[in-house]
Amino acid sequence: MRSLTVAATQMRCSWEIEANIARAEALVREAAGRGATLILLQELFETPYFCQDQLHEFLALAQPLEGNRLIGHFQKLAKELGVVLPVSFFERAGQALFNSIAIVDADGAVLGVYRKSHIPDGPGYTEKFYFSPGDTGFKVWDTAAGRIGVGICWDQWFPECARSMALLGAEVLLYPTAIGSEPQDPNLDSAAHWQRVMQGHAGANLMPLIASNRVGTEPGRNGTEITFYGSSFIADPTGAKVAEAGRTEEGVITATFDLDAIAQQRRSWGVFRDRRPELYAPVLTLDGRTTARGAA
């Protein structure tokens, strides 16, 4: 039996960056104190979600992986507590900017970086202004907590991302997120939809899934604001929610899984045995018919 306790956190963010880091650290310590060895912090927690405005000054927030102060801080914390910490950050790499996550293992080592593949662009979520589409491809990492796959926010709406990580051998799927109200439609509440899509990924791939979102209302610079709806959750291998945070409060949720028992369940269920990849060519196109070479 390989027992793994996982945690999702959620918190408010302000322009007091040191306070954000301290709050994130406190939540990680709380999660570790409750036995978690794989702990997920939300997307871009170092600052407010700046992507609701298109301002050149925010481009200066991007920092390289090498010598990154934020990542260094959580490397020390991960080593101290013996926990695995995916750390979301705004990455500058040469002339390119990415929405990235560094995978910090329980000994404090950075195992690698995943760069967000799917970049949204809509009212309040204008990420294409800031980020290039990720060039790493989907990845998994062998960590002290097992083999994990991490997507970032908008990636979670794409089943191809989750299935690719599962095929690469992931045992747990993780999605740090920043999602809330829609400035163009105050009556639109996507929280339940957001959860159900990821619950489907857990159930379809028979593996636990952790989602971490932020809470609080963050004003933009142009008279808009987004109220993030929290609702961070952990799903079991059937997609059922086994832990869920509220919509407004900061906090930590945890759940414990037997990874060996789940692996046996995954093998015996047959969804990977019975795959027909030779029939999935339409997935490699945009319109379902035209290949990248332009041939019908």
N, C-alpha and C positions, 0 to 999 in steps of 0.2 A: 504494500500500500504506500503510495506517495501522496501524502496529505498536504494540500496547499491551501493556505488562507490568503485570500485576496482582499483588497480594499479599494474603494473609490472615494475620492474626496470632492467637496465642492465648497467654493468660497467667493466672497466679493473681491473685486479688484479696484484700486484707485491709482492716481498718479503718484502716490507715495510708494515708490518701488521697493524700498527697504521694508516697508510694512507688509507689502504683498509677499515678499520672500519669507519674512518672519512668520506670517500667517500660514503659508504653505508648509513651512518647516514644522510648525506646531501640529498641523493636521497629520503630517507624516509620522511624527512622534506618537500621536494618539493612535494612529492605525497600527504602528509597530507594537505599541503597548497592548493592543488587543490581539496580537499574534499574527498580524499580516506580514508576509514576506514579499509580496508583490503589490505595490501601491501605485495607483494611478492618480496623477494630478491633471487638472484641466488644461485645455489648449491656451497657450500664450498668457499664462497667469502672471507674468512679470509686470504687465501693464494692463490698463483697460483695453477692451477690444477696439483698437484704433481703426479698424477697417470700415467702420460706418462712415468715415469721412475720407476723402481723397486729398491728402495734404502731404506735400513733399517733405515737410519737416519730420514726418514720422518715418521716412525712409532711413533716417539716421539712427533709428532704434536697432537696426540689424547689426549683429556682431558675428564674427567668425567663430567656428567651433574651437579652434586652437586658442587657448588662453581665455576662454569664455568664463567670466566671473560667475554668472548664474549657474552654469553647469558645474564649475569647480566647487561651488558651495554645496550642491546636492551630491556630488561625488563624495565629499567628506562625510555628509550625513548618511548616505547609503552604506559606506564602510563602517561608520560607527554603529549603526543599527543592524547591519547585516541584512539589508533589504534591497530588492530590485526596484529601481525608480526610472521609468521613462520620463524625460524632462523636455517639455515643449519649449521651443525658442525660435526667435526670428533670426534666421541665418543669413549672413553675407558670405558668399563664396566667389572670390574674384569680382566680376561685374554683375553677378547674378544674386538675387535675393529669393530665399525659400522659406516656407512655413515648415519647420523641421522638428524632429524629435530625436534626442540623443538617448540611447539605451544605456543606463548606468547599472552595472551589475552589483551584486552584494558586496564585492570587494572594492568598490569604488571605480573600477575600470569602465571606460566608455567602450562598449562593444561595437558601436557603429551608429550611423544616422539614417533615418528614413525621412525623405522629403515628400510632403503632401502631393499626391498625384492629381487629384481632382480639385480644381480651383473655382469656387463659386463667384458669381458676379450678379448681384441684384441689390435692390434698395436696402441700405444698411449693412450689406455684406459684400462690399466692393473689393474683394481680395485680389482680383486680377490686376488692380492698380499697384499692388505691393509685391505679389509673389509670382515667380515663374512656376510653370507646372513642374513637379518633381521629376528628377531624372534617375532616381535610384531603382525604380521598379519596386514591387512589393517584396518585403523581406521578412525573415524570421530570425530569431536569435536564441541560441542555447544559453540560458541564464541559470543562476542558482535556484530559481523558482520553476524551472522547466522551460520548454521551448515556446516563446511567445511571438505573436504577430501583432503589429500596431498599425492601425490606420488613423487618420486625423480628420475629425469632423465631417466635412462633405464627402470624404471617402466612404463614410458609413452608409450612404444611400446607394452604393453600387455593390451588388452581390458578387461581381467579378473580383473585387478586392478581397472580400472575406474568403471566397472559395480559393483564390490563388494562395493566400496565406495558409489555408488548411492543406492544400496540396503540397506546399513546401514543408509541411510537418508541424505547423503550429498546434499547440495544445490548449492555448488560451488566446482569445482575441480581445484587444484593447482599443478603445476609441476615446481619446481626449477631445473635448468639444467646446464650442462657444456658440450657443443657439438660444434664441428667445423670441421676443415679439418681432413683428414685421412692420416697419415704419409705414409702408404703403397701405396696410390693411390691419387696423387695430383689432378687428374681430377674428383674425386668423390665429389659431393656437395649434401649433404643430407638435406639441409635446407627446401626445399619445401616438401619433403617426411615427415620430422620431423613435420612440421606444419599440413600437411593433416591428419596424423594419429591422432593427438590430436583433430583436428577439428571433426573427426569422433566420438571420445569419447564424445565430447560436443553434437553433433547431436543425437547420439544413446541414450544418457541418458537425453537429453533435459535439459541441465543445463550449465551455463556459465563456461568457463575454462580459467585459467590464466597460461601462461608459461613465465618464466624468464630465459634468457640465458646470458652468458658473452660475451664480445667483446675483441678484441686485440689479438696480437700474443705473445704466451708464449713459450720461448725456454726451451727445456729439457736439461738434463745433458749429454746426449749421442749423441749430434749432431742433434737431431730431434726438431721439433717445431709444435705447433698446433695454427692455426688461428681460433679463435672462431667467429662464424658468426652472433651473436646477433639474430635479427629477432624475439625478444620477441613479444608476441601477446596476445590479449584477444579475445576469441570467444564467440558468443552469443549462446542461447540454440539450434539453428538450425545448429551450426557449422560454421557460417559465421564469418570471421574476422571483428571485429568492431574497433580495434586499433592494430597498428603494429609499432614496432621500426625498425630502419635501421640496416644494417649489421655491421657498424663500430663505430657509435657514442654511447656515454653513454647517459642515459636519463630515462625518466619516461613516461609511457602511462597510460591512465585511461579510464574507461567506467562505465556507471551507468545502473543498472538493477532493475527492480521491482520483488523482490523474490516471492511475493504472486501471481502475474500474471503468473510468470514462473511455479510455483507449480501447478496452475490450468491447464496450458498448458500441463505440464508433466502428470498429472492425466488423462486428457481428450484424450491424444494422443493414449494411449492403449498399449505402448510398455512394460510396467510393468504388466498391467492386463493380457496380452496375453502370458506372458512367460511360458515356459514348462520345468521347472528345472528337471523333471523326465527323460527328454530326453538328458540331458547334461552330462551324465556319461563320455563320452570320454574326456571332459575337465579335468577330475580328473586323467587322465593318461598321460604318456609321449608319448606313441606311438599310442594313440587313441583307444587301445583295452585292454591293460594289466592293471589290477588294482594293487594298491599298495600291495595287499596281494599275488600277483603273480598268481592269477587265471585269465584265459582267459575270 
